[in-house]
Amino acid sequence: MSHLRLTDVSVAYNGSNVINGVDVDIPARSWVALIGPNGAGKTTLLRAVAGLVAYSGSIEIGARPTLGMGRRRLSQLVAFLPQRPIMPEGVTVADYVAIGRTPYIPYWGTESAEDRAVVSEVLERLELRDLGHRHIESLSGGESQRAVLARALAQRSQILLLDEPTSALDVGHQQQVMELIDDLRVEQDLTVLTALHDLTLAGQFAERLVLLDQGIVVSEGQAREVLTEERIQRHYAATVRVVDEPGAGLTVIPVRPDSPANRIAVPHE
């Protein structure tokens, strides 16, 4: 049920397309990363899959179109983590995670024993149980990111949409969050679609990359096929070195073209 397919998907704002005829096939239990420069349409595409913006074309989950699917049912299938999630003050971590159970609670109903069990399990898995009584605004950046991820996992959705899940985190917490997402994907058979600015992280963790520019897919494939120095220069206007270290994967390193270290030394006559 977690196979995600986008066919000829377009999204327009004020009469102008920001996503234009995108075709992407995301197999069940895979991890695909959307990359591209600012304004390429990565977030908009995630929001279309989450049912948060109008679109033309077709988005299917397990061969079932999402268009016309009820909000509650779609939320049971897809969990979306925005880049800047709302973190309401005065709400405990446990209650914040419990918000993820909303699609399963009847209107005017209350949470069930199953809902409480799911929240307890997620808090335990993400090592948040000891923080359950803390107010969400008191957490550190890494703790907050785990809490947001926990809320999404409490939805028990098989498709996880992540918009810049490592933004505002230091390098250590970035790696921890990405490793955690990958572990959860394998353990819970999740299909993961992320938007990422960090090309190194995208290349190291995602099984496939989709490069967007001006709302169009300009390249798609494994990291070694997509992350070339020439392609990054063309679409990001950035000068980089792409280094393939054995055991570490691809690393994309920005390079100053006019740096003294990159100038050719001219011998004195």
C-alpha positions, 0 to 999 in steps of 0.5 A, a space after each residue: 500500500 506504500 508504493 507512491 507514484 506521481 504522474 504528470 503532477 503540476 502545481 500552479 500559484 497565481 497562474 504560474 506553474 511552480 511544479 510542471 509535469 513531474 513523474 516520480 515513482 517511489 517503490 514501497 520501503 524505499 528512500 527517495 530525496 528531492 534535491 535542487 536549488 531554492 525555489 525548485 519546487 521541493 516543498 511544494 511537491 511534498 505538500 501536494 503529496 500530503 494533500 495540502 495544495 491543489 494539483 493537476 495530474 495523478 498521485 497514487 498510493 498503492 495504485 489508489 488515487 489520493 485526489 478526492 480521498 478524505 483528509 482523515 484517510 490520507 493522514 492515515 496513509 501519509 505523515 508530513 513533517 514540515 520544515 518549521 513545524 508548529 511547536 505550541 507552548 505549554 504542551 508536554 512532549 507526550 501530548 505533542 506526540 499524541 497529536 499524531 493519533 488524531 486521524 484515528 480518534 472519532 469526532 467528539 471522541 477520546 483517545 483509546 487504549 490503543 492510541 495510548 499504547 502507540 504513543 508509549 511505544 513511540 516515546 520509548 523507541 525514540 528515547 523520549 520517555 524521560 522527556 514526556 513530561 517536559 514542555 515541548 518548547 524546553 527541548 534542545 534542537 535535536 530533542 525537538 526534531 525527535 519529538 516531531 518525528 515521534 508525532 509523525 510515527 504515531 500516525 502509523 502512516 506507511 509514507 513519511 514526507 520530510 521537509 529538511 529534517 536536519 535544518 538547524 541541527 549541528 553536524 552530530 545531530 544531523 547524522 543521528 536524525 538521518 540514521 534514526 530515519 533510516 533505521 525506522 524505515 527498515 524496521 517499520 517498512 516505511 516509504 520515505 520521501 525527503 526534501 534536502 539541501 545538504 547534498 552529501 546527506 542526500 547522497 549518503 542516505 537516500 537510495 535515489 535522488 530526484 533533482 528539480 530545477 524550476 519545477 521540472 525533473 532534470 535528473 534522477 537516479 543514484 547519487 553517483 549518477 546525479 551528483 556530478 560537479 558539472 550538474 551541480 554547477 549548472 543547476 546550483 551555480 556552485 563550484 564544488 568537488 565531488 569526492 567518493 571515499 570508500 566506506 563513506 560515500 559521496 561528499 560534496 565540497 564547496 570550492 572557492 574558485 578564486 581561493 589562493 589554494 586553487 590558483 595555478 602558481 606561475 614561476 618567476 623568470 
